Each structure stands twice: as structure tokens, then as C-alpha cells.
Amino acid sequence: MDKPTYYKALWHNCNKCRIHYMSEAPHLKAYLCDECWNSMPHYRMEDVAPQRPEKGPTYTGAEWKEIILYTTGNLICLAIVVYYLWFK
């Protein structure tokens, strides 16, 4: 004779009415009992259009002046770091 299958009792507290209820996956109903879950309104959206901007920000490109200033600033910072590491 086969033994009967037993289920583990999973008791939880309802977040709304604070009663005890059994559920195997309470997170699917936001830890609400069946009565509270059915009493709350449920909304469904159909035909949701993607929300994308028509045209995003664009960067036209760096000019030579910006590239030279940026590179010079980086070289000066690198020279200061090298000076402090090797000479001090």
C-alpha cells in the first residue's frame, strides 16, 4: 500500500486584513488572501505603444581645438602624477 502524499503547510499573514491563509506562492498575489486579492481592482493595458523619443540628442563631433585642449590637460595631469611617484 502506498503512503499518502502530504503537503507542507505554508501559512502567511495577509498584508491587508492580517488573517492567516495558506499559499504555496504568496508573492504572486502580493501576500494577500484570496478575498482581499479579488476585492482590489486589476488593470490591464492593451496595445501599449513604445515610448521612444522621436529624435535623441546627437553629438556633432569634436573640433580640433577641443581635442588638443583635452589631450594637453591629460598630459599635464599625467606629468604631475609621474613627478610625485618618481621624484618624491
Secondary structure in CASP SS format (residue, H / E / C, confidence):
PFRMAT SS
TARGET T0000
AUTHOR 0000-0000-0000
METHOD secondary structure of the structure
MODEL  1
M C 1.00
D C 1.00
K C 1.00
P C 1.00
T C 1.00
Y C 1.00
Y C 1.00
K C 1.00
A C 1.00
L C 1.00
W E 1.00
H E 1.00
N E 1.00
C C 1.00
N C 1.00
K C 1.00
C C 1.00
R C 1.00
I C 1.00
H E 1.00
Y E 1.00
M E 1.00
S C 1.00
E C 1.00
A C 1.00
P H 1.00
H H 1.00
L H 1.00
K H 1.00
A C 1.00
Y C 1.00
L C 1.00
C C 1.00
D H 1.00
E H 1.00
C H 1.00
W H 1.00
N H 1.00
S H 1.00
M C 1.00
P C 1.00
H C 1.00
Y C 1.00
R C 1.00
M C 1.00
E C 1.00
D C 1.00
V C 1.00
A C 1.00
P C 1.00
Q C 1.00
R C 1.00
P C 1.00
E C 1.00
K C 1.00
G C 1.00
P C 1.00
T C 1.00
Y C 1.00
T C 1.00
G C 1.00
A C 1.00
E C 1.00
W H 1.00
K H 1.00
E H 1.00
I H 1.00
I H 1.00
L H 1.00
Y H 1.00
T H 1.00
T H 1.00
G H 1.00
N H 1.00
L H 1.00
I H 1.00
C H 1.00
L H 1.00
A H 1.00
I H 1.00
V H 1.00
V H 1.00
Y H 1.00
Y H 1.00
L H 1.00
W H 1.00
F H 1.00
K C 1.00
END
